[in-house]
Amino acid sequence: MNNQISKILIIGGGADEISHETEIDSAIFQVATHLKQQGYQTILIDNNPFSFSLGNKQAIDQSCILPLTIKNLLSVIHEYHPDAILPNLGGINSLRLVEELLETGILNEQHIKILGVPEATIRQLNNPVLLNQTMKQMQAPIITAQSVNSFESAVELTRSTGFPVIVKPVAPQGSLTRRTCHDTNELADAINIALGQSRVGQAMVQQSIAGYKEIEVVVLRDRLGTMLQVAGIEDFDPIGIHAGDSIAFIPTQTLLDREYQRIRDVALAITRKLRIVGINHVQFALNPSTGGF
């Protein structure tokens, strides 16, 4: 065991919309159980009433059933004094909270380490503009998207992408609204809400890819850079149908070998570029007519 780390704070993913424990909670239980076996103390903050991990002493030493807010995170840190935070089990909301923690300065003050994801990667994942820039630099396929600070700028973008488009806040504070817009009236509403939720006064407008094939590649990487593909997953329904209302196949069913190999190579390259340690889920949208993405 690393003598510099004895207590690890895990940030949960919160409750889902279909009222049961999630795959995130399952991952938390498995990882926390292994950490305890290695001699670490585990602390979990989550507000998921359906969580299997909360209160399970086999995995969690200290359970904090609290809303996932920066105020509550600071309170838990002051009470339990963790040596490290594991943010990548709680999804994108957890990464947003960790970026806010970084801005408070408490992680530096108390010498708290972030496990699994470098600070620079957290900032990129929370800012679609920065992430798109990185993807472009490595020539990875990306959705047409642009940050805007006004309705007029958003309308200008739709002249090239067309409708529908998806609107969400850049660097959101608190709750996150993601809305699909089919005309300028819906766009005006969505931009107003997104700008109000953004900490930097910007909204992201991106091309909708509803109807494309949804493929996911799961990659595992260790801290030395060794990587392997764990799984390739294909959704039965196209993008636009919620995963909770559909089914998925492992392995993929309809991809040609050259398509599969191209997706695998891109997923490994992205995981390497972002220096992620642990599991990385990379999602792809494939045009069913051309096979391109």
N, C-alpha and C positions, 0 to 999 in steps of 0.2 A: 504494500500500500504506500502511496505517496504521502510522506510524513507532513507535507505542507497542506494537504487537504484531508480533513476529517469529516466535515459536514457539507452536504450538497443539497441545495435548494432546487427543487423541480417545480416548474410552472406548468400547471395543467392547461387543458384546452377548453374548459368550460363545457356547458351542456350543449347538446346538438338540438336540431329542430324536430326530431322524430322520437324524442323522449326515451332514450335508452343509452347505456354506456357505449362509448365509441371505440374505434380501433386505436385512437390516441390513448385512451385510458388503458387498453390492453397492453400497449407498448410501454406505458409508464409502469404498470405492474411488473412486467418482465424485466425492464431495465433496473428498476428500484430493487427488486428481489436480488438481482445479480450484484448490485452495488453493496447491499447489506452483507451478502456472502463474502465480499471482498473486504469487509470491515469498516465501510463508510456508514455514517449516520445520514438518514434521508429525511428531508422535510418536503412536504407537498402542500402547495397552495392551489386550491381549485374551488369552484362554486358549482360543480356538477352534482346535482342530487342523485344522479344515477351511477355515480362513479363506483367502481369495484375497488379501486386502489385506496380511496380515502377511508381511513380507519382500519385498514388491513395491516396489522402489525407485522405480518410476514414480509411486507415490502416497505412500509412507511413507519418511521419512528415518531414523527410529529406531523399531524394532519391539521391544516388550517383551512376551515371551510369559510371562505370569504369571497366577496366579489373580486374579480381580477382587475384591480385598479392600481395605479402607481402609488397611491396613498397606502393601500393595504400591503403592497409589496415592501414599501419602506418600513412599515410597522413590523412585518415578519422578520426583516433583516435586522432591525434593532433588537428584536426579542431573542432571536436564535443565533445570530452572528455566524451565518454560513461562510465557508471558505471558498465556495464555488457555486455557480448557478448553471443549471442545465436547461437551456431555453428551447431546444429544438424538438421537444416532445409535445409542446403545447400549440403547435401550428403558428400561423402568421401573427395572431394576436399576442402570443408570448414573445415573439421577436420584436413587435412594436413596443411592448412594455420594457423589454431590456434596453432598447435604444433610449427610451425615456429615462431609465435608470442611469445610463451612461451620461446623459445630459445633466443629471443632478450632481454628479461627481462622487456619489457614495461608493461606487465600486472601486475607484482609485483610493479613496480615503481609507477604506477598510480592507484594501488589498484582496478583493473578491475576484476570482478568476471566472471567465466565461468558458464553458466547455463545449466542444463540438463545432462551434461556428466562430470564425474570426470576427472582430468588431467591424472591419470593413465590409465583410459579407452581409452582416446584419443590416448595415446602413443601405447597402444595395438592394437587398430583398424588400426593405421597407420603402424604397423609392423606385417606382417603375422606370423613371427616366434614367437613373444611373444604371439600373439592371439592363435596360435596352441598349444603352451605350456599350456595356461590356459584351452583350451578346453580338452586337454589330461588329465589334472589334475582332471577335473570334469567328465571325461569319456563320454564326448559328442562326437558324430560322426564327424569326420573331413576327408577332402580330403588328400590323401598322398601328402606331399609337403616338400620342403627343400630349404633353402637359400644356394646360391652358390656364389663364387667370381671368377669363371673361367669357361670356356667352358668345360674343362676336367671334372670338378666336375658335371656339368649338364649332360654330357654323361653318367657318372657313375650312376647317379640316374635313367636315362631312361632304364638302363638294368634291373631294378626291376619293374618300372611302365609300361614300354613300351610306344609307341607313340599312340595317340597324347598327348602332354603335353602343358600346358599354361605357358608362361613366362611373368613376370612383374617385375618392379623395387621395391626394398625395400626402404622405406622412400624416395619417389621420390621428386625431386625438379622441380617445374613447371609442364609441361605436363606429362601425364602418357600414356605409350604404353603397351597394353596388347595383346599378340600375341599367336595364337595357332600354334604349330609346329608339322609337320607330319614326319619329317626326320631330320637327323643331319645337313644338309645344312641350313634349315630354323632355326634350333636351334642355330647355330653359329651366324646367323644374329641377332636373337632376343636377345641372351645373350649380344652381343656387345652393342645393343641399350639400354637395360635395365640397364647395369652397368654404362653407360654414364648418365642415368637419375637419378640414385640413389645417395642420399647424403652420403651414407655410403659404397658405392662400392659393393653392393650386389644385386643379383637378386633372385626372388622366382620362382622356377620351381615346378609346381603342376600337378597332374594327371588330365586328361580331363575326364569330366563326361557327355559329349555330348550323348544324347539319353536317359538319365534318366528322370523320372518324376520331374517336378519342382513344389514344394509346398512352400507356404509362410504363416507364422503365424504372425499375428499382435498382439503385446502385449502392454498393457498400464500399467505403473507403476507410483505411486506417490512417493513423497520424504520420506514417512513413510514406504515404502516397500509393500504397498497394490497393488496387481496385478490382472488383468483380461485379458482374451483373447478377442480381439475385432473382429477378423475375421480369417478364414482359407481360403486360396485362392489356386486354382489349375489351372495351365496353360494348355490350350488345347493341345499345341504342346510341345514336349520334350525339354530339355535343348539343346541349339545349335541354336534354332530359336529365333530371337530377339523378345522381348515382344511387341515391336511396330508393328511387323508383325503378331501378333497372337491375341488370345482372352483369357480371364481368367474367371473362374467361382467362385462365392461365393454363397453357401459354396462349399467345395471340393466335387467331384462327385464320385471318384473311390476308395477311401480309405476305408479299413476295420476299424471298430471301434477301435480295438486294435492298429492299425497303427496310427490312428488319435490321440488317447490318449497319445501314446508314443511321438509323435511329439510335442503335446501341453506341456507335462511335461518338455521336453528338452528346448523348447522355453522359458518357465517360469524360468527354472533354469539358463539359459544363461543371461536373463534380470536381474535376481537377482544378479548373480555373477559380472556382469559389472556395477551394481548400476546405471543403466540408469533411468532417471526421464523423463517421457513422453512416446512417442510412440517408440517401437522397432520392426523393421521388421526382422524376422529370416527366412532365406531361407533354404530349405532342398532339397536334391537330392535323389530320391528313385529309386532303381534298379527295373525296371518294371517286371523282372523275379522272383526276390526273395522277393520284398517288403522291403528289408533292406536298410539302409542308413549309 
